[in-house]
Amino acid sequence: MTEVEQKYNEFWKEIVENPDGTLNKDKIMKELADFSVLISNLSKINCYLSGNMVSNPMTDASVVIQICEEQLQESYQRGYEDAIFDRTGDCRDE
């Protein structure tokens, strides 16, 4: 059994098949409609979290998380430098 078949059997089979093993078109259409909403929303979430660097909904979550964390760290560093400058009036590297 392939990995795809295993995933189908473990997850989708009971959702999209009739008890006799035939495909249920209405159930498939519902699942595909839900899936399209999920894909669209995931693309928007990826764009937001990555600062518009990633829009592909199939991008591994670890990539989006890493980009988001790097941007947060950069923002924190800029805020820290701004606070030091505001407090001391010293020049800073830009």
Summary of the structure (lengths in Angstrom):
residues: 94
radius of gyration: 22.9
end to end distance: 57.4
largest distance: 76.6
contacts: 190
relative contact order: 0.06
helix: 71%
strand: 2%
